[in-house]
Amino acid sequence: MNDKLKEGLNVVSSDGDHMGKIANVYLDTEENRPIFIKLSKNENANTAQLVPATYVQEILENKVLLSAKTSAIEGFPCFNS
Protein backbone atom coordinates (compact mmCIF):
# COMPACT_ATOMS: atom_id res chain seq x y z
CA MET A 1 0.00 0.00 0.00
CA ASN A 2 2.85 2.38 0.78
CA ASP A 3 4.01 2.79 -2.81
CA LYS A 4 0.47 3.37 -4.14
CA LEU A 5 -0.54 6.12 -1.71
CA LYS A 6 0.84 9.32 -3.17
CA GLU A 7 0.34 13.06 -3.14
CA GLY A 8 -2.34 14.43 -5.42
CA LEU A 9 -4.71 11.45 -5.35
CA ASN A 10 -8.36 12.31 -4.79
CA VAL A 11 -9.88 10.88 -1.61
CA VAL A 12 -13.50 9.70 -1.55
CA SER A 13 -15.61 8.65 1.46
CA SER A 14 -17.57 5.39 1.53
CA ASP A 15 -20.73 7.32 0.71
CA GLY A 16 -19.14 8.83 -2.41
CA ASP A 17 -18.24 12.35 -1.27
CA HIS A 18 -14.98 13.94 -2.40
CA MET A 19 -13.02 14.67 0.78
CA GLY A 20 -9.95 16.35 -0.72
CA LYS A 21 -6.58 15.34 -2.14
CA ILE A 22 -3.62 13.66 -0.48
CA ALA A 23 -1.09 16.32 0.50
CA ASN A 24 1.26 14.01 2.36
CA VAL A 25 1.62 10.43 3.58
CA TYR A 26 3.11 9.88 7.05
CA LEU A 27 4.99 6.60 7.50
CA ASP A 28 5.89 4.38 10.40
CA THR A 29 9.58 4.26 9.54
CA GLU A 30 10.24 1.06 11.47
CA GLU A 31 7.60 -0.91 9.58
CA ASN A 32 7.65 1.22 6.40
CA ARG A 33 3.89 1.50 6.30
CA PRO A 34 1.56 4.50 6.15
CA ILE A 35 -0.03 5.57 9.42
CA PHE A 36 -1.78 8.82 8.40
CA ILE A 37 -2.71 10.61 5.22
CA LYS A 38 -2.92 14.40 5.22
CA LEU A 39 -5.80 15.68 3.10
CA SER A 40 -5.87 19.12 1.51
CA LYS A 41 -9.44 20.24 1.99
CA ASN A 42 -9.51 23.07 -0.57
CA GLU A 43 -7.81 24.38 -3.67
CA ASN A 44 -5.45 26.64 -1.74
CA ALA A 45 -4.29 23.70 0.39
CA ASN A 46 -4.38 25.89 3.50
CA THR A 47 -6.86 23.66 5.36
CA ALA A 48 -5.84 20.09 5.99
CA GLN A 49 -7.09 17.03 7.82
CA LEU A 50 -5.36 13.92 9.17
CA VAL A 51 -6.98 10.57 8.42
CA PRO A 52 -5.63 7.28 9.82
CA ALA A 53 -4.34 5.10 6.98
CA THR A 54 -6.34 2.19 8.41
CA TYR A 55 -9.40 3.81 6.80
CA VAL A 56 -8.00 3.30 3.30
CA GLN A 57 -10.19 0.65 1.72
CA GLU A 58 -8.93 0.68 -1.85
CA ILE A 59 -6.40 2.55 -3.95
CA LEU A 60 -7.35 3.06 -7.59
CA GLU A 61 -5.39 4.71 -10.38
CA ASN A 62 -6.52 8.27 -9.58
CA LYS A 63 -8.32 8.06 -6.22
CA VAL A 64 -8.38 6.52 -2.79
CA LEU A 65 -11.58 5.05 -1.40
CA LEU A 66 -12.07 5.23 2.36
CA SER A 67 -14.09 2.79 4.46
CA ALA A 68 -15.59 5.63 6.55
CA LYS A 69 -18.58 7.83 5.82
CA THR A 70 -18.27 11.58 5.35
CA SER A 71 -19.72 12.29 8.80
CA ALA A 72 -16.99 10.19 10.46
CA ILE A 73 -14.17 11.69 8.39
CA GLU A 74 -15.33 15.23 9.17
CA GLY A 75 -14.76 14.40 12.84
CA PHE A 76 -11.03 13.84 12.31
CA PRO A 77 -8.66 16.70 13.29
CA CYS A 78 -8.51 19.71 10.93
CA PHE A 79 -5.83 22.36 10.94
CA ASN A 80 -4.42 25.22 8.87
CA SER A 81 -1.35 24.04 7.01
Secondary structure, DSSP 4 states (H G I P E B T S, - for coil): -TTT--TT-EEE-TTS-EEEEEEEEEEETTTTEEEEEEEE-STT--EEEEEEGGGEEEE-SSEEEESS-HHHHTTS-EEE-
